[in-house]
Amino acid sequence: MEFEPNLDSKIQNTSKLSQFGKALIYTTGGLAVGVSIICIPFVSPAFRKVCLPYVPATTDQLAGVTAALKGRSGRLLDIGSGDGRIVFTAAKLGFKADGVELNPVLVYFSRVSALINRQHHETKFYRQNLWKFNLTPYNNIVIFGVEQMMKDFEKKILLEVKDGTVVVACRFPLPNMIPIETIGHGVDTIWKYVVKR
């Protein structure tokens, strides 16, 4: 009979530990699911036909794009707008600037940033596939593309935009069009084109 109190205390300790264990498992599982949901939009580009990952524009690239757009006005589209850096910079330069991005987390982040920075009247962010997005209304286009997509993008430009439209390509040039200006070097190189048919 002396062992019964010890047995009861062991059962109570086991019960307390199992409740703590369950709480730990639920918390860990919830965190894992949350991290997975946040990471999916950033990992999924690797599984597309053309892998177009999110890589933020550098300070040198922003300066190069700004130099390429000097003296321009009107509407600007940033293709693959990411966190909105190019769009916000263009809005500060006086453009009516839009961004198109497939990653919903980055689109949401850009929209919230526009509200916080009070640029929501000068900027818009669309969550859409760039191949289905209409380029016609824009007379200035900026793209941070990858080499595999530039040939198809060049065809899309020639089909949809008006003569005189300025296209600023960052990191990779358009394969057939001849740039009127090249700014920077290495990964920060910017190619400026004017569409003429």
N, C-alpha and C positions, 0 to 999 in steps of 0.2 A: 503494500500500500504506500510505501514511501516514494515509489517511482511515479505515481499518478500525477503529482504536482509538476514534476519535471516534464512529463509527457504533455500536459496541458500547455506549459510555457513553450515547448518546442512547436506545438501545433500553432500557437499564436504567432511565434516568430516566423514560421514558414508562411503563414497567411499574410503577414505584413510584408515579407520579402516578395511574395508572389504579386502583391498589389503594386509594389515598387517596380518589379520586373515588367509587369504589364504596362505600366505608365511609361517606362523607359522604351519598351518596344513600340508603343503607339507613337511616342514623340519622335523616335528615330525614323519610323516608317513615314510619318507625316512630313518630316524634313526631307527625306529622300524623294518623296513624290513631288514636293514643292520645288526642290532643286531641279528635278527632271523636267518639270513643266517649264521652268524658266530657261533651261538650257536647250530644249528642243528647237526653238527658232534659230538658235545660233549654230547648231550641229546639222540641221536638216539641209542646208545648202550643199553640203558635201555629197548628198545623194541625188542631186539634180543633174540634168544633162550637162549644163555648164555650171561648175562650182563657182559661186560668187560670194565669198565670205565677207563678213563685216570687218573692215579695216578702217579705223578713223583717219581722216585727213590730217596730215602733219601741218605745222605752222608754215613751213616752206611751201607746201602745196596750196594752202589758203592764200598765201601771198602771191603765188604764181597765177592762181585763178583770178584773183583781184586784178593783177596786172593785165591779164588777157581780156578782162571785161571792161577795162578803162575806156571811157568815152561811149559806152553802150548804155542803152536803157530799154524799157519794155518789160516783157515777161520772160522769166527764166525758169527752166526746169532742171533740177538735179536728179539724175537717174541713179538709183541706188543710194538714196539720200542718207542712209544710216542714222546717225544721231542728229542730223540736221545742220551741221556746221556750215556747209556751203550755202544752204538756204538762208540761214540767219545772217551770214556775212553778206550775201547778195541783197537781202532786205535792207541792211544798213547802208548799202551803196545806192539805194533808191529803186531797186527792182521790185516788181510784184513777183515773188519767188515761191515756187512750188517744189515739193519733193515727192518722188514716187519710190516706194520701198515695199518689199514683200514681207519683211520680218515684222510681225505685229507688235512685238515688244519695243522695237526701235521706232515704229510709227507712233505708238502711244507715248513713248519718252519724248519724241520730237514735239508732239502736240502739247504735252504738259510744259515742256521748256518754252514753247512759243507763248503760252499763257503767262508763265512766270516772268518771262523777259518782255512782256507786253508787245510781242511781235505777231500776235495772232491775226491782226487785220491785214498784215502785209504778206503772210505766209500761209500755205496750206500743205498738208501732208496726206498723200493717198496711199492706201495699202492695196497695191495692184501689181500684177505681173507687167514688167516693162514692155514685153512683146505685144501686149494687148492695150497698152496705154497710147492714146492719141497725141502725137507730137505737134500737130498742125498749129495750135494756138501760140506756140512759143517761138520767139525770135532769138533766144539764147538758150543753149543746152550745154550742161556740164555732165560728163560721165566719168566715173571711176570704174572702168571695166577690167576684164581679164582678156588675155590675148585671144582665147578661143571664141569669144563672142563678138569681137570688133568687126569682123567681116559682115556678119548678119546685121549688126547694128548700123553699119554704114549703109547697107541696102535699105533698111527701115528709114533712115534719115532722108535718103534720096527720094523715097516714095512719099514721105509725109510732110516734110518741111518746105517752106517757101525759100526762094532765092534770097540771098543776103543774110540768112540765118547763120549766127556764129555758133560753132560747136567747139567746146573746149574738152579735150580728151586728156585724162590724167593716168599716169602709169604705163599705158599702152596706146600707141597711135592707131589711127584708122589706116587700114592696109593700102588703099588706093588713092585716097584724096591727098593732095599736097598741102601741108600746113603753110599758112602765111607767116606764122611766128612760132618759135620754139623757145620756151622759158625754162630755166633750171637744168638739172642734170640728174642722172641716176633715177631712183624711184620717185624723185620729186619733179621729174620732167613733165611739162605741160605743153600740149600741141594745140594751137589755135587754127581753126579752119573756118572759111566762109563758103557756104554752099552756093555753087554756081553750076547751072546745067548747060 
